[in-house]
């Protein structure tokens, strides 16, 4: 089974911007959301699309991703549950890792969240000072819940 081990943080300042090496505009939407599983489609830069199934909860989850035709993703958009999430994902090198900083738009404007993928739950990493409160275990910050329920009131951003 494919696994994703990821830690998630609120971003507290823009110091990451000068180190960012790339950015992609993402539009993602959910086809179903349950307590321990989701299915989403994501369109990147209006050019390519992927379908992602996630299982489990917390830091260590199952993740299965498949390229799909852009036309299929665009057709699936009409079946989305909740709101469509719009964000720009910036990649910031961090030693042997990369930090992905998501700057949300639309209904989630002002929310900025960073994620770092690790090889194991106890793997060490450098924690730059732009990373604020860790929200890895806070389900309100899962993109599926952001699509269904909107921005948490106490996110500390903006």
Secondary structure, 3 states (H helix, E strand, C coil): CCEEEEEEEEECCHHHHHHEEEEEEEEEEEEEEECCEEEEEEEECCCEEEEEEEECCCCEEEEEEEEECHHHHHHHHHHCEEEEEEEEEEEEEECCEEEEEEEECHHHCCCEEEEEECCCCCCCCCCCCCEEEECCCCHHHCHHHHHHHCCCCCCCCC
